[in-house]
Amino acid sequence: MPQTSSPHDKLLAAAQKNSASAIRSLVAAGCPAGHSNRVGQTALHIAALWGNLAAVEALIGAIRDQADGGELEELLNRKNNISGATPLHCAANSNKPIAGRLEAARALLAAGADPNVADSYGAPPVDYTDDEDMRLLLGGTSLVLHDAIKEYTSSASPGPFSEFKASFSSLLSSSPDAAAAKGSAADTALMLAAQLADPDDAAAVAELLLAALPEGSAAASASDDSGRNALHHAVIRHCRPSDATAAPEVPGEGDDDFGGRVALAKLLVSAGNSVDEPDMTEFDMMGSRPEPHFTPLMYAVEAGDLPMCAALLLARPSLAAADEEFETVFHKALWSSPPRLDILEALLGAAGKGEGGAMLDMGCKRLGMMKLEDTAFNTLLHEFSKKGKVEVVTTLVQAGANVNAVGRQGMTPLHLAARGCKEAVVQILIENGADAAVKDGAGKSPRDYAAAQGDRAAGVLALLP
C-alpha cells in the first residue's frame, strides 16, 4: 500500500521555506519538533540542507521547549535512513548557497551538534565539503594547497612555474598539515600535483609535498573515492604511446633521468603508492556495485607507453591482476592495434621463465570466459591463430603458451588456424608440438576443418597428417 503523508509533514515544508513563524505555530499546536518523514529526515535536516538559519534556530528553540537536554542532543545528531546523515552532514553536503549553510552549521554547533559523528559510510560531515570556511568550522584541515594547485592549473595565464613553486613552498611551510588533508572526494594535494600538465613540474611539487609529510604518513600513498592513488593519477595523466616499431631505451634500476613522467612514477612508487591496487568502476544506472578496474600498470599498457611500463615493472607488480573483464596486462598489450609485442616482451621478461606461459593462457570475457569458474574459454593463442597473426603467434609460442589448450567447442589453436587456412600459423603450431590428431567437441580434427575449405586449404592439408 502507498504510504500516506503525515499532517505533521507541514513542519518539514516550513523548514524548507525558512518560515520560523510557521514552525513555532505548528509546534505550539502539538506537532513534534523532531518529526521525520519516511526516510528519517527531520525538519532540522531539511533546514540545514537548505541553509535556512531562521528555521534552524526556531527548531532548536522548539526542541528545547518540548524536550530535555538529552533529547535535544539526540535530535541534533539524529541520522536519517538514507545514508546515516546528521543535520551537520546535510549542511556540509549540499548544493545550496554556502553562506546560509555556514550560518546553519554554526547554529547547530552552538546548540551542541557533534561534528565527529560519522554517517553510514564512516565519514564525518567535514569529509563532504571542499569549502574552506565550512571545513575549518567543522574542525577539518585546510585545503589551501589543493586550492593553490587548482588555481594554477585552471588559470588561462598561470605564469612561470618557478613562481608558482616558490609561492607553493611558502604556503606549505605555513600550513604543513594541509599536505595530508583530503578533499570531499578523498583526494590529496599529492594526487592533484601528480596531474600537473608538465610531468617535471608534477614531480617537483610532489617532492615538496612528500618532504612535508611525517614519515609513514598514510597521505603519501592514499587512495581517493575512486580507488586511485597518486600513481594512478600520474600514469593516467602523463602516459603517451611510445614507438612500437623502434627499440626505445627503457629505464633501469638506477636510471632516474629517463624522463619526467618516468621520474614522477618512480618517486610515487618509492613513497609507497601501490602498483597492484586497482581503481574501481563507477556505479551505473542499473545499480551495479563498483568492481576492481585498472592498476597503474594496466593504464600504462593500454596507453602503449613502454618506458612507463618498464618503470612500473621495476616495482615487481602482480602480473596476474585482472580487471572486471578478467583481462590482465598480457591481454591489454595484445588488444592494441597493432599488438604491442615490445610491451608483451617486457611483461614476459618481468614474469620470469616458466611463469609467462601460464599467464598467457588465462581467459577473459572477450575470449569467452564469462565467470571466473568457467573452464571452456579460448586463450590468446586461439585468438591470434584464428587471425593468422604470425608474429604474435610466434611470440606466444616461444613464451610458453599452451599450443594444445582446449577452448570453446573443444577446439585448439590448431583447429582454428586450419579452419581459417592460416598456413604459416599451422606450420608454427605443428613445429612446436601441436596435436594434429586431436578432436574437438564435434568430433572433428584440424584436418577435417581444412578439408572443408576446398582448394584454398591445399597448403594447410599438406602440413597436416
C-alpha positions in Angstrom: 0.0 0.0 0.0 1.3 3.5 -0.8 2.4 5.4 2.2 0.4 8.5 3.1 1.9 11.7 4.3 1.5 12.8 7.9 -0.3 16.0 8.9 3.0 16.8 10.7 4.8 17.0 7.4 3.8 20.6 7.3 6.7 21.2 9.7 9.1 19.8 7.1 7.6 22.2 4.4 8.0 25.1 6.8 11.7 24.2 7.4 12.3 24.2 3.6 10.6 27.6 3.2 12.6 29.0 6.2 9.3 30.1 7.9 10.2 30.4 11.6 6.7 31.6 12.4 5.0 28.6 10.8 7.4 26.3 12.7 6.6 27.9 16.0 2.8 27.8 15.3 2.9 24.1 14.3 4.9 23.1 17.4 2.6 25.1 19.6 -0.3 23.2 18.0 1.2 19.9 19.1 3.5 18.9 16.2 6.6 17.1 17.5 9.7 19.2 16.7 11.6 16.0 15.9 9.0 14.7 13.4 10.6 12.9 10.4 9.4 11.7 7.0 9.6 8.2 5.7 13.3 8.3 5.1 14.1 9.7 8.5 14.7 13.3 7.5 13.7 15.7 10.3 12.9 19.4 9.8 16.3 20.1 11.2 17.9 18.0 8.4 15.9 19.9 5.8 16.6 23.4 7.2 20.3 22.6 7.4 20.3 21.2 3.8 18.8 24.5 2.5 20.9 26.7 4.7 17.8 28.2 6.4 19.2 29.8 9.6 15.8 31.1 10.8 14.3 27.7 10.5 17.2 26.0 12.3 17.1 28.5 15.2 13.3 28.1 15.5 13.5 24.3 15.6 16.3 24.3 18.1 14.2 26.6 20.3 11.1 24.4 19.9 13.1 21.2 20.7 14.4 22.9 23.9 10.9 23.8 24.9 9.5 20.3 24.2 12.3 18.1 25.4 15.1 17.7 27.9 18.8 18.2 27.1 19.3 14.5 26.2 16.6 14.6 23.6 18.0 17.8 22.1 21.4 16.2 21.7 19.8 13.2 20.0 17.8 15.3 17.5 20.8 17.5 16.7 22.8 14.3 15.8 20.0 12.1 14.5 20.9 10.1 11.4 18.5 9.8 8.5 17.7 6.4 6.9 19.2 7.2 3.5 22.9 7.5 4.4 23.0 8.0 8.1 23.5 11.7 7.6 23.0 14.1 10.5 21.9 17.7 10.1 25.5 18.7 10.0 26.2 16.3 7.1 23.3 18.0 5.3 24.7 21.4 5.9 28.1 20.3 4.6 27.0 18.2 1.6 24.5 20.4 -0.3 24.5 22.5 -3.4 22.6 25.3 -1.8 24.3 28.7 -1.2 27.3 28.2 1.1 26.6 31.4 3.2 23.3 30.1 4.5 24.7 26.6 5.2 27.6 28.1 7.1 25.2 30.0 9.4 23.0 26.9 9.8 26.1 24.8 10.8 27.2 27.4 13.3 23.8 27.4 15.0 23.8 23.6 15.1 27.3 23.5 16.6 26.4 26.2 19.1 23.4 24.1 20.2 25.6 21.0 20.8 25.7 19.1 17.4 28.7 16.8 17.3 30.9 17.3 14.1 32.6 14.0 14.7 29.5 11.8 14.2 30.1 9.6 11.2 27.4 8.5 8.7 26.8 5.0 7.3 30.0 5.3 5.2 32.1 6.1 8.2 32.5 9.7 7.2 32.1 12.8 9.4 30.5 15.9 7.9 33.8 17.6 7.0 34.5 14.8 4.5 31.8 16.1 2.3 32.9 19.7 1.7 35.8 21.4 0.0 34.7 24.9 1.2 37.5 26.3 3.3 35.3 28.1 5.8 33.0 25.1 6.3 35.9 22.7 6.7 37.5 24.9 9.4 34.2 25.4 11.1 33.7 21.6 11.3 37.2 21.1 12.7 38.8 19.9 9.4 42.2 20.6 7.9 42.6 23.5 5.4 42.6 22.6 1.7 44.8 25.7 0.9 47.3 23.5 -1.0 44.5 21.9 -3.0 43.2 25.3 -3.9 46.6 26.6 -4.9 47.1 23.8 -7.3 43.6 24.1 -8.7 44.0 27.8 -9.2 47.3 27.3 -11.0 46.0 24.6 -13.3 42.8 26.4 -14.2 44.4 29.8 -14.9 44.5 30.9 -18.5 47.8 32.7 -17.8 49.4 30.8 -14.9 52.8 32.5 -15.1 56.2 30.8 -14.8 56.2 27.5 -12.9 59.2 28.8 -10.8 57.0 31.5 -9.3 54.2 29.0 -8.5 56.7 26.6 -7.0 58.1 29.4 -4.7 54.7 30.5 -3.6 53.5 26.9 -3.1 56.6 26.2 -1.0 55.9 29.2 1.2 52.3 28.1 1.6 53.4 24.6 2.5 55.8 26.0 5.2 53.0 28.0 6.8 50.4 25.2 6.5 52.2 21.9 6.7 49.2 20.0 8.0 47.4 20.8 4.7 49.8 18.3 2.9 47.9 15.4 4.5 44.4 16.9 4.0 41.8 15.1 2.0 39.1 16.9 -0.1 35.5 15.8 -0.5 36.4 13.1 -3.0 39.2 11.9 -0.6 41.7 13.4 -2.9 45.0 14.7 -1.6 47.2 17.6 -2.8 49.7 15.0 -3.9 47.1 13.5 -6.3 46.4 16.9 -7.7 50.1 17.6 -8.1 50.6 14.4 -10.0 48.2 15.7 -12.6 50.0 18.9 -13.4 50.4 19.3 -17.1 54.2 19.1 -17.2 55.5 15.9 -15.5 58.7 17.6 -14.4 56.6 20.2 -12.7 54.4 17.5 -11.2 57.5 15.7 -9.8 58.8 19.0 -8.3 55.6 19.7 -6.4 55.2 16.1 -5.4 58.7 16.2 -3.9 57.8 19.2 -1.8 54.6 17.6 -0.5 56.3 14.3 0.3 59.1 16.1 2.2 56.5 17.9 4.3 54.6 14.7 5.3 55.6 13.0 8.5 57.4 9.7 8.0 55.0 6.9 7.4 52.1 9.3 6.7 49.1 7.5 5.0 48.6 10.6 2.8 51.7 9.7 0.8 50.0 6.6 -0.6 46.3 7.2 0.0 43.5 6.4 -2.5 40.6 8.6 -3.3 36.9 7.7 -3.6 37.5 6.1 -7.0 40.3 3.9 -5.6 43.0 5.9 -7.3 46.3 6.8 -5.6 48.7 9.4 -6.8 50.4 6.9 -9.0 47.2 6.1 -10.8 46.6 9.8 -11.5 50.2 10.3 -12.7 50.1 7.4 -15.1 46.6 8.3 -16.5 47.7 12.0 -16.9 51.1 11.5 -18.4 51.3 8.2 -20.3 51.8 8.6 -24.0 52.2 6.0 -26.7 55.8 5.0 -27.4 57.0 4.0 -30.9 56.2 0.3 -31.3 58.4 0.0 -34.3 61.5 1.4 -32.7 63.6 -0.1 -29.9 63.4 2.7 -27.3 65.7 2.9 -24.3 63.8 1.9 -21.2 64.6 2.9 -17.6 66.6 0.5 -15.5 67.0 0.1 -11.7 69.4 3.1 -11.3 68.1 5.3 -14.0 66.4 8.5 -12.7 67.0 10.6 -15.8 64.8 8.9 -18.4 62.1 11.4 -18.5 59.7 13.5 -16.3 56.8 11.0 -16.4 59.1 8.1 -15.5 60.8 10.0 -12.7 57.4 11.0 -11.4 56.2 7.4 -11.4 59.3 6.2 -9.6 59.0 8.9 -7.0 55.4 8.0 -6.2 56.3 4.3 -6.1 59.1 5.0 -3.6 56.6 6.9 -1.5 54.5 3.8 -1.1 51.9 4.2 -3.8 50.7 0.7 -4.7 51.4 -0.7 -8.2 48.9 -3.5 -7.5 45.8 -1.8 -6.2 43.2 -1.3 -8.9 40.9 1.7 -9.0 37.2 1.0 -9.1 34.4 1.1 -11.8 31.7 3.6 -11.1 28.1 2.9 -10.0 26.0 2.6 -13.1 22.3 3.4 -13.7 21.4 -0.2 -13.1 22.8 0.0 -9.6 25.8 -2.3 -10.2 28.3 -2.1 -7.4 31.9 -0.9 -8.2 34.3 -3.6 -9.2 38.1 -3.7 -9.4 39.2 -1.9 -12.6 42.7 -0.9 -13.6 46.0 -1.0 -11.8 48.6 1.7 -12.8 50.4 -0.8 -15.0 47.2 -1.6 -16.8 46.7 2.0 -17.7 50.3 2.2 -18.9 50.0 -0.9 -21.0 46.7 0.2 -22.6 48.3 3.6 -23.4 51.1 1.8 -25.1 53.8 3.6 -23.1 56.8 1.1 -22.9 59.1 3.4 -20.8 56.3 3.8 -18.2 55.6 0.1 -18.3 59.3 -0.7 -17.7 59.5 1.8 -14.8 56.4 0.2 -13.1 57.7 -3.3 -13.7 60.8 -2.4 -11.6 58.4 -2.3 -8.7 57.5 -6.0 -9.4 53.7 -5.7 -9.6 51.4 -8.7 -9.8 51.1 -9.6 -13.5 48.1 -11.9 -12.8 45.9 -9.0 -11.6 42.7 -8.8 -13.7 40.1 -6.1 -14.3 36.3 -6.5 -14.3 36.5 -8.1 -17.7 39.1 -10.6 -16.3 41.7 -9.0 -18.6 45.4 -8.9 -17.5 48.2 -6.7 -18.8 49.0 -9.5 -21.2 45.6 -9.3 -22.8 45.8 -5.5 -23.0 49.2 -5.5 -24.7 47.8 -7.7 -27.5 44.4 -6.0 -27.9 46.3 -2.8 -29.1 46.2 -2.1 -32.8 48.8 -3.2 -33.8 49.5 -5.6 -30.9 52.3 -4.3 -28.7 54.8 -7.1 -28.8 57.5 -4.9 -27.3 55.4 -4.4 -24.2 54.4 -8.0 -24.2 58.1 -9.0 -24.2 58.8 -6.6 -21.3 55.9 -8.2 -19.4 57.2 -11.7 -20.1 60.7 -10.7 -19.0 59.3 -9.5 -15.7 57.2 -12.6 -15.3 60.3 -14.8 -15.4 61.0 -18.1 -17.1 58.1 -20.5 -16.9 55.6 -18.1 -15.5 54.7 -16.1 -18.6 53.3 -19.0 -20.4 50.7 -19.8 -17.7 49.7 -16.1 -17.7 49.2 -16.1 -21.5 46.8 -19.0 -21.1 44.4 -17.0 -18.8 40.9 -16.4 -20.1 38.8 -13.2 -20.2 35.3 -12.2 -21.2 36.4 -11.3 -24.7 37.7 -14.8 -25.0 34.5 -16.5 -23.7 35.3 -16.6 -20.0 32.1 -15.1 -18.6 32.7 -16.3 -15.0 35.8 -17.0 -13.0 34.8 -20.6 -12.6 34.4 -21.1 -16.4 36.8 -23.6 -17.9 35.7 -23.5 -21.5 37.3 -20.4 -23.0 39.8 -19.5 -25.7 43.3 -18.3 -25.0 45.3 -15.6 -26.6 46.9 -18.2 -28.8 43.5 -19.3 -30.0 42.6 -15.7 -30.9 45.7 -14.9 -32.9 46.0 -18.3 -34.5 42.4 -17.7 -35.8 43.5 -14.3 -37.2 46.7 -15.7 -38.7 49.0 -13.2 -36.9 52.3 -15.0 -37.4 54.5 -12.6 -35.4 52.1 -12.7 -32.4 51.7 -16.5 -32.6 55.5 -16.9 -32.7 56.0 -14.7 -29.7 53.3 -16.5 -27.7 54.6 -20.0 -28.6 58.2 -19.0 -27.7 57.0 -17.6 -24.4 55.4 -21.0 -23.4 51.7 -20.6 -24.4 50.0 -24.0 -24.5 49.7 -25.0 -28.1 47.2 -27.7 -27.2 44.9 -25.6 -25.0 41.3 -26.7 -25.3 39.0 -23.8 -25.8 35.4 -23.2 -26.8 33.6 -26.1 -28.5 36.7 -28.2 -27.5 38.8 -26.5 -30.2 42.6 -26.0 -30.0 44.5 -23.2 -31.7 45.4 -25.6 -34.5 41.7 -26.3 -35.2 41.1 -22.5 -35.7 44.2 -22.0 -37.8 43.3 -24.9 -40.0 39.7 -23.8 -40.4 40.9 -20.4 -41.4 43.5 -21.7 -43.8 46.3 -19.9 -41.9 49.1 -21.9 -43.4 52.1 -20.2 -41.7 50.4 -20.4 -38.3 49.6 -24.1 -38.8 53.2 -24.7 -39.5 54.4 -22.9 -36.4 51.9 -24.7 -34.2 52.9 -28.2 -35.6 56.6 -27.4 -35.3 56.0 -26.6 -31.6 54.1 -29.7 -30.6 50.5 -29.1 -31.6 48.5 -32.3 -31.7 47.2 -32.6 -35.3 45.0 -35.6 -34.4 43.0 -34.1 -31.6 39.2 -34.0 -32.0 37.0 -31.1 -30.9 33.6 -31.3 -29.3 32.1 -32.1 -32.6 34.5 -34.9 -33.2 36.4 -33.1 -35.9 40.2 -32.9 -36.3 42.1 -29.9 -37.7 42.4 -31.7 -41.0 38.6 -32.1 -41.1 38.2 -28.4 -40.9 40.8 -27.7 -43.5 39.4 -30.2 -46.0 36.0 -28.5 -45.8 37.6 -25.3 -47.2 38.4 -26.8 -50.6 41.3 -25.8 -52.8 42.3 -22.8 -50.8 43.4 -25.2 -48.0 45.8 -27.2 -50.1 48.9 -25.8 -48.3 47.4 -26.4 -44.9 46.4 -30.0 -45.8 50.0 -30.7 -46.9 51.2 -29.8 -43.4 48.6 -32.0 -41.6 48.9 -35.8 -41.3 
